[in-house]
């Protein structure tokens, strides 16, 4: 039985489990209330945005980033970056998610994916077919605001002016030395509202050292971390990040419950749902909203 079949087999076909999921999401502030008229008069939780119900369009067999896609959507909607750079793109699951959100929100963001598309000791070595497949997908959808830069991280850094990048995702070679070098090389390029993402902070094997650098660098800046899907560190390098990010960091530091961070973790951890099930959740949510609207009209 495939993973999708296992997921489908463990859930009801009538949407009952989906409605329960929505109610659980409500309990941690993930969704606006659909079961209470009172909830309609309350402001949405600080991490709510309609884009969280979007389905990712580009998912490959490299699934390690899939669990963070809801956060990528929310991150783009909240930060609204002027310049986004990803270091280490491989088959493009994470990069395509950021581009999808930027396109969906019609933002004026310049996006750059930097990679040699040759592989490395951790991702493995691969041929030109990986780059070719991503380029076909990317160019047909995002070429008007995004570029795939086939070069090394150090070479690419020379082409970016200082203090311009609002969002940087570091996901290249995962040794301690490589991650530290990447961060220090690109640090001057970051704006005063910059956020930096580090993937694989929860992997402690096969020479991965991101966790070690994360423990060091997170002592110097406001931060938040996800532990699922290999871990994702969120670092507020700029002093003027949006208030919603500040809420996230503060809640995490204070271990408040329910916290804004719990909302994003809940949504991210549910990214394993099949496309059909996610569609059912969205339809149930809309149907519930219509029923409430009819009730108020009456």
BALOBA-1460 file (C-alpha; in Angstrom, 3 decimals):
// residues 298
<rec num="1" residu="x" x="0.000" y="0.000" z="0.000"/>
<rec num="2" residu="x" x="1.360" y="3.417" z="-0.943"/>
<rec num="3" residu="x" x="1.736" y="6.271" z="1.535"/>
<rec num="4" residu="x" x="-1.179" y="8.113" z="-0.081"/>
<rec num="5" residu="x" x="-3.333" y="4.984" z="0.138"/>
<rec num="6" residu="x" x="-2.425" y="4.567" z="3.791"/>
<rec num="7" residu="x" x="-3.368" y="8.172" z="4.471"/>
<rec num="8" residu="x" x="-6.668" y="7.813" z="2.615"/>
<rec num="9" residu="x" x="-7.471" y="4.516" z="4.315"/>
<rec num="10" residu="x" x="-7.032" y="6.062" z="7.766"/>
<rec num="11" residu="x" x="-9.574" y="8.828" z="7.139"/>
<rec num="12" residu="x" x="-13.303" y="8.876" z="6.529"/>
<rec num="13" residu="x" x="-14.651" y="9.551" z="3.056"/>
<rec num="14" residu="x" x="-17.446" y="11.787" z="4.296"/>
<rec num="15" residu="x" x="-15.127" y="14.577" z="5.414"/>
<rec num="16" residu="x" x="-15.758" y="13.922" z="9.115"/>
<rec num="17" residu="x" x="-12.077" y="13.704" z="9.930"/>
<rec num="18" residu="x" x="-11.435" y="16.827" z="7.901"/>
<rec num="19" residu="x" x="-13.970" y="18.818" z="9.908"/>
<rec num="20" residu="x" x="-12.370" y="17.495" z="13.073"/>
<rec num="21" residu="x" x="-9.019" y="18.676" z="11.750"/>
<rec num="22" residu="x" x="-10.448" y="22.123" z="11.137"/>
<rec num="23" residu="x" x="-11.814" y="22.234" z="14.678"/>
<rec num="24" residu="x" x="-8.434" y="21.177" z="16.051"/>
<rec num="25" residu="x" x="-6.797" y="23.897" z="13.971"/>
<rec num="26" residu="x" x="-9.274" y="26.380" z="15.428"/>
<rec num="27" residu="x" x="-8.342" y="25.308" z="18.916"/>
<rec num="28" residu="x" x="-4.751" y="26.482" z="18.357"/>
<rec num="29" residu="x" x="-5.775" y="29.539" z="16.382"/>
<rec num="30" residu="x" x="-5.064" y="28.151" z="12.929"/>
<rec num="31" residu="x" x="-8.382" y="29.013" z="11.306"/>
<rec num="32" residu="x" x="-11.055" y="31.620" z="11.829"/>
<rec num="33" residu="x" x="-14.040" y="30.194" z="13.677"/>
<rec num="34" residu="x" x="-16.516" y="28.241" z="11.582"/>
<rec num="35" residu="x" x="-18.556" y="26.715" z="14.387"/>
<rec num="36" residu="x" x="-19.281" y="29.813" z="16.445"/>
<rec num="37" residu="x" x="-21.015" y="33.050" z="15.484"/>
<rec num="38" residu="x" x="-18.951" y="34.788" z="18.145"/>
<rec num="39" residu="x" x="-15.769" y="33.912" z="16.275"/>
<rec num="40" residu="x" x="-16.899" y="36.022" z="13.309"/>
<rec num="41" residu="x" x="-16.582" y="39.121" z="15.472"/>
<rec num="42" residu="x" x="-13.027" y="38.344" z="16.594"/>
<rec num="43" residu="x" x="-9.923" y="39.297" z="14.624"/>
<rec num="44" residu="x" x="-8.106" y="36.408" z="12.914"/>
<rec num="45" residu="x" x="-5.171" y="34.936" z="14.807"/>
<rec num="46" residu="x" x="-1.807" y="36.598" z="14.033"/>
<rec num="47" residu="x" x="-0.595" y="33.733" z="11.848"/>
<rec num="48" residu="x" x="-3.764" y="33.297" z="9.828"/>
<rec num="49" residu="x" x="-3.733" y="34.079" z="6.110"/>
<rec num="50" residu="x" x="-5.964" y="32.610" z="3.366"/>
<rec num="51" residu="x" x="-2.860" y="31.455" z="1.493"/>
<rec num="52" residu="x" x="-2.445" y="28.746" z="4.126"/>
<rec num="53" residu="x" x="-5.228" y="26.830" z="2.356"/>
<rec num="54" residu="x" x="-3.398" y="26.857" z="-0.984"/>
<rec num="55" residu="x" x="-2.086" y="23.574" z="-2.353"/>
<rec num="56" residu="x" x="1.600" y="23.398" z="-3.349"/>
<rec num="57" residu="x" x="1.930" y="22.960" z="-7.103"/>
<rec num="58" residu="x" x="5.442" y="21.521" z="-7.318"/>
<rec num="59" residu="x" x="6.182" y="18.443" z="-5.219"/>
<rec num="60" residu="x" x="8.927" y="15.998" z="-6.192"/>
<rec num="61" residu="x" x="10.325" y="12.877" z="-4.579"/>
<rec num="62" residu="x" x="12.622" y="15.073" z="-2.458"/>
<rec num="63" residu="x" x="10.120" y="15.455" z="0.371"/>
<rec num="64" residu="x" x="12.297" y="16.788" z="3.191"/>
<rec num="65" residu="x" x="10.962" y="20.357" z="2.772"/>
<rec num="66" residu="x" x="7.306" y="19.531" z="2.156"/>
<rec num="67" residu="x" x="6.354" y="19.901" z="5.812"/>
<rec num="68" residu="x" x="7.479" y="23.535" z="5.829"/>
<rec num="69" residu="x" x="5.504" y="24.703" z="2.802"/>
<rec num="70" residu="x" x="2.635" y="26.230" z="4.837"/>
<rec num="71" residu="x" x="5.219" y="28.286" z="6.704"/>
<rec num="72" residu="x" x="6.812" y="29.339" z="3.395"/>
<rec num="73" residu="x" x="3.408" y="30.601" z="2.237"/>
<rec num="74" residu="x" x="2.821" y="32.466" z="5.500"/>
<rec num="75" residu="x" x="6.366" y="33.822" z="5.514"/>
<rec num="76" residu="x" x="5.954" y="35.379" z="2.071"/>
<rec num="77" residu="x" x="2.525" y="36.809" z="2.914"/>
<rec num="78" residu="x" x="3.821" y="38.332" z="6.146"/>
<rec num="79" residu="x" x="7.286" y="39.532" z="5.158"/>
<rec num="80" residu="x" x="6.384" y="40.523" z="1.577"/>
<rec num="81" residu="x" x="10.074" y="40.441" z="0.620"/>
<rec num="82" residu="x" x="11.484" y="42.749" z="-2.016"/>
<rec num="83" residu="x" x="14.346" y="40.338" z="-2.752"/>
<rec num="84" residu="x" x="14.365" y="36.606" z="-1.996"/>
<rec num="85" residu="x" x="17.428" y="34.377" z="-2.442"/>
<rec num="86" residu="x" x="17.678" y="30.626" z="-1.953"/>
<rec num="87" residu="x" x="21.094" y="28.977" z="-1.624"/>
<rec num="88" residu="x" x="20.722" y="25.339" z="-2.623"/>
<rec num="89" residu="x" x="17.626" y="24.474" z="-4.646"/>
<rec num="90" residu="x" x="18.061" y="20.931" z="-5.998"/>
<rec num="91" residu="x" x="14.684" y="19.901" z="-7.511"/>
<rec num="92" residu="x" x="12.999" y="23.103" z="-6.397"/>
<rec num="93" residu="x" x="10.308" y="22.017" z="-3.935"/>
<rec num="94" residu="x" x="11.031" y="24.807" z="-1.468"/>
<rec num="95" residu="x" x="11.891" y="27.439" z="-4.071"/>
<rec num="96" residu="x" x="8.762" y="26.741" z="-6.095"/>
<rec num="97" residu="x" x="6.650" y="27.112" z="-2.941"/>
<rec num="98" residu="x" x="8.058" y="30.577" z="-2.284"/>
<rec num="99" residu="x" x="7.558" y="31.538" z="-5.927"/>
<rec num="100" residu="x" x="4.007" y="30.183" z="-5.889"/>
<rec num="101" residu="x" x="3.147" y="32.380" z="-2.908"/>
<rec num="102" residu="x" x="4.753" y="35.444" z="-4.496"/>
<rec num="103" residu="x" x="2.863" y="34.840" z="-7.718"/>
<rec num="104" residu="x" x="-0.417" y="34.175" z="-5.891"/>
<rec num="105" residu="x" x="-0.119" y="37.418" z="-3.923"/>
<rec num="106" residu="x" x="1.058" y="39.423" z="-6.974"/>
<rec num="107" residu="x" x="4.056" y="40.759" z="-5.046"/>
<rec num="108" residu="x" x="6.794" y="42.839" z="-6.615"/>
<rec num="109" residu="x" x="9.525" y="40.457" z="-5.453"/>
<rec num="110" residu="x" x="12.742" y="39.606" z="-7.275"/>
<rec num="111" residu="x" x="13.623" y="35.932" z="-6.687"/>
<rec num="112" residu="x" x="16.911" y="34.109" z="-7.219"/>
<rec num="113" residu="x" x="17.726" y="30.421" z="-6.837"/>
<rec num="114" residu="x" x="21.474" y="29.782" z="-6.581"/>
<rec num="115" residu="x" x="22.833" y="26.301" z="-7.208"/>
<rec num="116" residu="x" x="25.353" y="24.553" z="-9.430"/>
<rec num="117" residu="x" x="22.825" y="21.744" z="-9.963"/>
<rec num="118" residu="x" x="25.675" y="19.257" z="-9.794"/>
<rec num="119" residu="x" x="24.930" y="17.948" z="-6.300"/>
<rec num="120" residu="x" x="27.189" y="17.615" z="-3.279"/>
<rec num="121" residu="x" x="28.240" y="15.118" z="-0.615"/>
<rec num="122" residu="x" x="24.868" y="15.324" z="1.143"/>
<rec num="123" residu="x" x="22.424" y="15.648" z="-1.742"/>
<rec num="124" residu="x" x="24.413" y="13.276" z="-3.918"/>
<rec num="125" residu="x" x="25.708" y="13.970" z="-7.398"/>
<rec num="126" residu="x" x="23.321" y="14.190" z="-10.345"/>
<rec num="127" residu="x" x="23.269" y="15.046" z="-14.033"/>
<rec num="128" residu="x" x="21.771" y="17.941" z="-16.006"/>
<rec num="129" residu="x" x="18.320" y="16.373" z="-16.085"/>
<rec num="130" residu="x" x="17.561" y="17.759" z="-12.605"/>
<rec num="131" residu="x" x="18.250" y="21.332" z="-13.679"/>
<rec num="132" residu="x" x="16.476" y="20.848" z="-17.012"/>
<rec num="133" residu="x" x="13.281" y="19.577" z="-15.365"/>
<rec num="134" residu="x" x="13.188" y="22.437" z="-12.873"/>
<rec num="135" residu="x" x="13.969" y="25.031" z="-15.542"/>
<rec num="136" residu="x" x="11.054" y="23.826" z="-17.690"/>
<rec num="137" residu="x" x="8.648" y="24.081" z="-14.763"/>
<rec num="138" residu="x" x="10.055" y="27.367" z="-13.482"/>
<rec num="139" residu="x" x="10.363" y="29.244" z="-16.763"/>
<rec num="140" residu="x" x="6.782" y="28.521" z="-17.772"/>
<rec num="141" residu="x" x="5.429" y="30.053" z="-14.556"/>
<rec num="142" residu="x" x="7.835" y="32.360" z="-12.768"/>
<rec num="143" residu="x" x="10.440" y="33.616" z="-15.192"/>
<rec num="144" residu="x" x="9.032" y="37.157" z="-15.186"/>
<rec num="145" residu="x" x="10.197" y="37.696" z="-11.577"/>
<rec num="146" residu="x" x="12.582" y="34.815" z="-10.866"/>
<rec num="147" residu="x" x="15.964" y="33.593" z="-12.097"/>
<rec num="148" residu="x" x="17.827" y="30.312" z="-11.692"/>
<rec num="149" residu="x" x="21.502" y="31.200" z="-11.195"/>
<rec num="150" residu="x" x="23.660" y="28.226" z="-12.047"/>
<rec num="151" residu="x" x="26.818" y="29.115" z="-10.134"/>
<rec num="152" residu="x" x="28.443" y="28.762" z="-6.715"/>
<rec num="153" residu="x" x="27.159" y="30.646" z="-3.700"/>
<rec num="154" residu="x" x="30.365" y="32.669" z="-3.391"/>
<rec num="155" residu="x" x="30.357" y="33.671" z="-7.053"/>
<rec num="156" residu="x" x="26.700" y="34.707" z="-6.881"/>
<rec num="157" residu="x" x="27.241" y="36.864" z="-3.785"/>
<rec num="158" residu="x" x="29.405" y="39.249" z="-5.792"/>
<rec num="159" residu="x" x="26.407" y="40.179" z="-7.962"/>
<rec num="160" residu="x" x="24.173" y="41.297" z="-5.086"/>
<rec num="161" residu="x" x="24.496" y="44.768" z="-3.507"/>
<rec num="162" residu="x" x="24.697" y="45.055" z="0.245"/>
<rec num="163" residu="x" x="21.602" y="45.451" z="2.437"/>
<rec num="164" residu="x" x="19.060" y="44.436" z="-0.214"/>
<rec num="165" residu="x" x="17.906" y="40.867" z="0.580"/>
<rec num="166" residu="x" x="14.803" y="40.567" z="2.767"/>
<rec num="167" residu="x" x="14.533" y="36.770" z="2.790"/>
<rec num="168" residu="x" x="17.433" y="34.309" z="2.557"/>
<rec num="169" residu="x" x="17.054" y="30.525" z="2.633"/>
<rec num="170" residu="x" x="20.295" y="28.589" z="3.262"/>
<rec num="171" residu="x" x="20.049" y="24.939" z="2.213"/>
<rec num="172" residu="x" x="23.347" y="24.053" z="0.549"/>
<rec num="173" residu="x" x="26.110" y="21.784" z="1.822"/>
<rec num="174" residu="x" x="25.156" y="20.991" z="5.407"/>
<rec num="175" residu="x" x="28.494" y="20.790" z="7.191"/>
<rec num="176" residu="x" x="29.098" y="23.222" z="10.044"/>
<rec num="177" residu="x" x="31.886" y="24.950" z="8.147"/>
<rec num="178" residu="x" x="29.873" y="25.335" z="4.937"/>
<rec num="179" residu="x" x="26.753" y="26.728" z="6.631"/>
<rec num="180" residu="x" x="28.767" y="29.162" z="8.725"/>
<rec num="181" residu="x" x="30.639" y="30.317" z="5.625"/>
<rec num="182" residu="x" x="27.414" y="30.787" z="3.663"/>
<rec num="183" residu="x" x="25.827" y="32.838" z="6.435"/>
<rec num="184" residu="x" x="28.864" y="35.036" z="6.982"/>
<rec num="185" residu="x" x="29.356" y="35.574" z="3.241"/>
<rec num="186" residu="x" x="25.759" y="36.670" z="2.674"/>
<rec num="187" residu="x" x="25.253" y="38.561" z="5.941"/>
<rec num="188" residu="x" x="26.294" y="41.945" z="4.438"/>
<rec num="189" residu="x" x="23.704" y="41.441" z="1.706"/>
<rec num="190" residu="x" x="20.799" y="41.356" z="4.185"/>
<rec num="191" residu="x" x="18.424" y="44.275" z="4.687"/>
<rec num="192" residu="x" x="17.312" y="45.786" z="7.989"/>
<rec num="193" residu="x" x="14.137" y="43.671" z="7.821"/>
<rec num="194" residu="x" x="15.798" y="40.429" z="6.769"/>
<rec num="195" residu="x" x="14.818" y="36.925" z="7.844"/>
<rec num="196" residu="x" x="17.145" y="33.956" z="7.287"/>
<rec num="197" residu="x" x="15.953" y="30.348" z="7.104"/>
<rec num="198" residu="x" x="18.194" y="27.347" z="7.842"/>
<rec num="199" residu="x" x="16.981" y="23.904" z="6.807"/>
<rec num="200" residu="x" x="18.077" y="20.637" z="8.470"/>
<rec num="201" residu="x" x="18.735" y="22.037" z="11.939"/>
<rec num="202" residu="x" x="17.346" y="18.784" z="13.381"/>
<rec num="203" residu="x" x="19.667" y="16.359" z="11.554"/>
<rec num="204" residu="x" x="22.611" y="15.058" z="13.561"/>
<rec num="205" residu="x" x="24.171" y="12.392" z="11.375"/>
<rec num="206" residu="x" x="26.185" y="11.880" z="8.187"/>
<rec num="207" residu="x" x="28.333" y="14.945" z="8.777"/>
<rec num="208" residu="x" x="25.421" y="17.399" z="9.059"/>
<rec num="209" residu="x" x="26.426" y="20.365" z="11.184"/>
<rec num="210" residu="x" x="23.610" y="22.875" z="10.656"/>
<rec num="211" residu="x" x="22.297" y="22.089" z="14.161"/>
<rec num="212" residu="x" x="25.620" y="23.138" z="15.661"/>
<rec num="213" residu="x" x="25.782" y="26.446" z="13.813"/>
<rec num="214" residu="x" x="22.113" y="27.077" z="14.601"/>
<rec num="215" residu="x" x="22.814" y="26.685" z="18.321"/>
<rec num="216" residu="x" x="25.496" y="29.369" z="17.996"/>
<rec num="217" residu="x" x="23.817" y="31.888" z="15.718"/>
<rec num="218" residu="x" x="20.432" y="31.691" z="17.431"/>
<rec num="219" residu="x" x="22.059" y="33.123" z="20.553"/>
<rec num="220" residu="x" x="22.661" y="36.384" z="18.699"/>
<rec num="221" residu="x" x="19.276" y="37.066" z="17.075"/>
<rec num="222" residu="x" x="15.556" y="36.606" z="17.790"/>
<rec num="223" residu="x" x="14.649" y="33.194" z="16.460"/>
<rec num="224" residu="x" x="12.144" y="30.391" z="16.159"/>
<rec num="225" residu="x" x="12.556" y="26.781" z="15.101"/>
<rec num="226" residu="x" x="10.491" y="23.921" z="13.718"/>
<rec num="227" residu="x" x="11.666" y="20.415" z="14.579"/>
<rec num="228" residu="x" x="9.653" y="18.409" z="12.023"/>
<rec num="229" residu="x" x="10.716" y="17.758" z="8.397"/>
<rec num="230" residu="x" x="14.420" y="17.772" z="9.311"/>
<rec num="231" residu="x" x="14.021" y="21.038" z="11.189"/>
<rec num="232" residu="x" x="13.839" y="24.666" z="10.045"/>
<rec num="233" residu="x" x="15.470" y="27.583" z="11.848"/>
<rec num="234" residu="x" x="13.948" y="31.048" z="11.440"/>
<rec num="235" residu="x" x="16.328" y="33.887" z="12.296"/>
<rec num="236" residu="x" x="15.327" y="37.577" z="12.526"/>
<rec num="237" residu="x" x="18.598" y="39.179" z="11.477"/>
<rec num="238" residu="x" x="17.123" y="42.576" z="10.648"/>
<rec num="239" residu="x" x="15.909" y="44.822" z="13.483"/>
<rec num="240" residu="x" x="12.714" y="45.760" z="11.618"/>
<rec num="241" residu="x" x="10.996" y="42.485" z="10.791"/>
<rec num="242" residu="x" x="7.160" y="42.667" z="10.692"/>
<rec num="243" residu="x" x="5.289" y="42.540" z="13.989"/>
<rec num="244" residu="x" x="3.814" y="39.128" z="13.156"/>
<rec num="245" residu="x" x="7.293" y="37.646" z="13.201"/>
<rec num="246" residu="x" x="7.916" y="39.341" z="16.520"/>
<rec num="247" residu="x" x="4.817" y="37.653" z="17.927"/>
<rec num="248" residu="x" x="6.123" y="34.291" z="16.740"/>
<rec num="249" residu="x" x="9.519" y="34.735" z="18.389"/>
<rec num="250" residu="x" x="8.073" y="36.096" z="21.619"/>
<rec num="251" residu="x" x="5.555" y="33.272" z="21.952"/>
<rec num="252" residu="x" x="8.282" y="30.699" z="21.363"/>
<rec num="253" residu="x" x="10.576" y="32.274" z="23.935"/>
<rec num="254" residu="x" x="7.833" y="32.460" z="26.549"/>
<rec num="255" residu="x" x="6.533" y="28.951" z="25.783"/>
<rec num="256" residu="x" x="3.007" y="30.345" z="25.771"/>
<rec num="257" residu="x" x="0.146" y="28.007" z="24.894"/>
<rec num="258" residu="x" x="-1.712" y="28.200" z="22.653"/>
<rec num="259" residu="x" x="0.991" y="30.063" z="20.745"/>
<rec num="260" residu="x" x="1.231" y="31.414" z="17.238"/>
<rec num="261" residu="x" x="4.041" y="28.940" z="16.700"/>
<rec num="262" residu="x" x="1.703" y="26.045" z="17.531"/>
<rec num="263" residu="x" x="-0.595" y="27.130" z="14.720"/>
<rec num="264" residu="x" x="2.130" y="26.972" z="12.095"/>
<rec num="265" residu="x" x="3.489" y="23.713" z="13.424"/>
<rec num="266" residu="x" x="0.014" y="22.186" z="13.300"/>
<rec num="267" residu="x" x="-0.553" y="23.293" z="9.720"/>
<rec num="268" residu="x" x="2.940" y="22.268" z="8.635"/>
<rec num="269" residu="x" x="2.720" y="18.840" z="10.197"/>
<rec num="270" residu="x" x="-0.564" y="18.228" z="8.333"/>
<rec num="271" residu="x" x="1.130" y="18.756" z="4.949"/>
<rec num="272" residu="x" x="1.241" y="14.955" z="4.563"/>
<rec num="273" residu="x" x="-2.449" y="15.005" z="3.626"/>
<rec num="274" residu="x" x="-3.290" y="13.837" z="0.137"/>
<rec num="275" residu="x" x="-4.384" y="16.466" z="-2.382"/>
<rec num="276" residu="x" x="-7.923" y="15.051" z="-2.355"/>
<rec num="277" residu="x" x="-8.171" y="15.314" z="1.410"/>
<rec num="278" residu="x" x="-6.836" y="18.867" z="1.465"/>
<rec num="279" residu="x" x="-9.409" y="19.816" z="-1.169"/>
<rec num="280" residu="x" x="-12.160" y="18.323" z="1.006"/>
<rec num="281" residu="x" x="-10.938" y="20.345" z="4.011"/>
<rec num="282" residu="x" x="-11.034" y="23.538" z="1.984"/>
<rec num="283" residu="x" x="-14.525" y="22.787" z="0.637"/>
<rec num="284" residu="x" x="-15.822" y="21.982" z="4.119"/>
<rec num="285" residu="x" x="-14.413" y="25.228" z="5.457"/>
<rec num="286" residu="x" x="-16.037" y="27.245" z="2.673"/>
<rec num="287" residu="x" x="-19.352" y="25.419" z="3.115"/>
<rec num="288" residu="x" x="-19.333" y="26.156" z="6.830"/>
<rec num="289" residu="x" x="-18.635" y="29.829" z="6.124"/>
<rec num="290" residu="x" x="-21.562" y="29.963" z="3.667"/>
<rec num="291" residu="x" x="-23.908" y="28.386" z="6.243"/>
<rec num="292" residu="x" x="-22.923" y="30.995" z="8.812"/>
<rec num="293" residu="x" x="-23.410" y="33.742" z="6.243"/>
<rec num="294" residu="x" x="-26.914" y="32.427" z="5.453"/>
<rec num="295" residu="x" x="-27.717" y="32.309" z="9.152"/>
<rec num="296" residu="x" x="-26.703" y="35.929" z="9.662"/>
<rec num="297" residu="x" x="-28.626" y="37.046" z="6.571"/>
<rec num="298" residu="x" x="-31.762" y="35.453" z="7.973"/>
